[in-house]
Amino acid sequence: MAARSARRSSRRRAAASAPGRSADRPLRIRSFRELDEVASKARCGCGGSLHLLGEGSRSTPTGSVRVLRCECEHCEEEVDLFFDLVEVRH
């Protein structure tokens, strides 16, 4: 049981440190379609699918990022996905 807990913690840490999981490391995208595709494939650290709760913008020292607030459909943990929209063409 301890080994399973350690693996789960390791997966959660890896997911939390991935690009797009913090405002310091937003995922750079080129279109809103790409944002939707990435968000639909994103997973929680437990492996569960993410359900979109809402979205908005946040200012950072390096510029503005788009934030998708999600919730895991399995463990119900809230997960934020951060996107750099600098290259998005309107």
Steps between C-alpha positions, in 0.01 A plus 500: 500500500791735576647436155169590334482822701859588404425442130187714524695782668772475236243525217337804663836678540590426137164632378531814715845579359401447135486797259166675524437409864622829651498868409881486498499232228201568273461288190551709186229447240430643156119481485196459717433171323837378629403617851178296479687192375762517776234556766290207380801265525632627835492262794515535875796362692279205594441427130139619495344719230459870567166678482505874417352719775587841358766714338652843525818701473772568753780756492853378569833684508567371147156583356145374501406132496173319439395276790261207473362391838426126489392226735603136485205273426659223710651658814326842477829690541499847345766549233594824322640492146700806387546610139720769344297667224780718358504310170120477458386665182164672513 
